[in-house]
Amino acid sequence: MVSGSTLSYSVMLWIATGLFLLRIDAVGFKLARLETERKSTRFAGWFNLAVGCALMAWVMFR
């Protein structure tokens, strides 16, 4: 990965927020029985994780 690059920094943020949404927020909404919020949080978490992984691959192989 390009060290010191803004793109490298944002890749880790995309992945970290995706994991946070999936592991912390979605579980909290499930316990609170808020299904609509849980579904939207899971979508956002998987989206962030997918974008982060795609950007990581792009940075590594460009």
C-alpha positions as CSV (number, residue, x, y, z in Angstrom):
1,M,0.0,0.0,0.0
2,V,1.2,3.5,-0.7
3,S,2.2,4.8,2.7
4,G,1.2,8.4,3.6
5,S,-1.4,8.5,0.9
6,T,-4.9,9.9,1.6
7,L,-6.3,6.9,-0.4
8,S,-4.5,4.4,1.9
9,Y,-5.9,6.2,4.9
10,S,-9.4,6.2,3.6
11,V,-9.2,2.5,2.7
12,M,-8.7,1.6,6.3
13,L,-11.5,3.9,7.3
14,W,-13.9,2.2,4.9
15,I,-13.0,-1.2,6.2
16,A,-13.1,-0.2,9.9
17,T,-16.5,1.5,9.6
18,G,-17.9,-1.4,7.8
19,L,-16.7,-3.8,10.5
20,F,-18.0,-1.5,13.2
21,L,-21.4,-1.3,11.6
22,L,-21.7,-5.0,11.2
23,R,-20.3,-6.0,14.6
24,I,-21.5,-3.3,16.9
25,D,-24.5,-1.4,15.5
26,A,-26.3,-4.2,13.8
27,V,-26.1,-6.4,16.9
28,G,-27.4,-3.4,19.1
29,F,-30.3,-2.9,16.8
30,K,-31.1,-6.6,16.8
31,L,-31.2,-6.6,20.6
32,A,-33.4,-3.5,20.6
33,R,-35.7,-5.2,18.0
34,L,-35.3,-2.4,15.5
35,E,-35.5,-4.4,12.3
36,T,-35.6,-1.5,9.8
37,E,-32.5,0.2,11.3
38,R,-30.8,-3.2,11.5
39,K,-31.3,-3.9,7.8
40,S,-30.1,-0.4,6.8
41,T,-27.1,-0.7,9.1
42,R,-26.2,-4.2,7.6
43,F,-26.5,-2.8,4.1
44,A,-24.2,0.2,4.9
45,G,-21.7,-2.1,6.7
46,W,-21.4,-4.5,3.8
47,F,-21.2,-1.6,1.3
48,N,-18.4,0.0,3.3
49,L,-16.6,-3.3,3.5
50,A,-16.9,-4.0,-0.2
51,V,-15.8,-0.5,-1.2
52,G,-12.8,-0.7,1.2
53,C,-11.7,-4.1,-0.2
54,A,-12.1,-2.9,-3.8
55,L,-10.1,0.2,-3.1
56,M,-7.4,-1.8,-1.3
57,A,-7.1,-4.1,-4.4
58,W,-7.0,-1.1,-6.6
59,V,-4.2,0.6,-4.6
60,M,-2.2,-2.6,-4.4
61,F,-2.4,-3.5,-8.1
62,R,-2.2,-0.2,-9.8
